[in-house]
Amino acid sequence: MNKALSHLLVPLLAATAFTLANPARASDGEAIVKKARCIACHTVDQKRVGPAYKDVATKYKGDGKAPGKLFDKVRAGGAGNWGEVPMLPHPADKISDDDLKAAIAWILGLS
């Protein structure tokens, strides 16, 4: 490998390794929901178009299956759990799996 290429490749590999070793954490959840524009329909403590995050946390408190249920619900969208206004699906090209999991962990931690 020539020297010029190694000067480009080493930082790239280091950045990739850091990203893979440090996926999104629940503490990043608030920033993630803002970036994904979830706050257009939700707030932390007041119902807007959808339920308040604290209400979601309270509803699912102690439910070990809640992270998976909520992950599937956000991905697929739907209506009926919190009223008649449907939540649109949120595909992986709009919010990554890791970011969605971190956002859900943050929401469930609000109880």
Secondary structure, 3 states (H helix, E strand, C coil): CCHHHHHHHHHHHHHHHHHHHCCCCHHHHHHHHHHCCHHHCCCCCCCCCCCCHHHHHHHCCCCCCHHHHHHHHHHHCECCCCCCCCECCCCCCCCCHHHHHHHHHHHHCCC
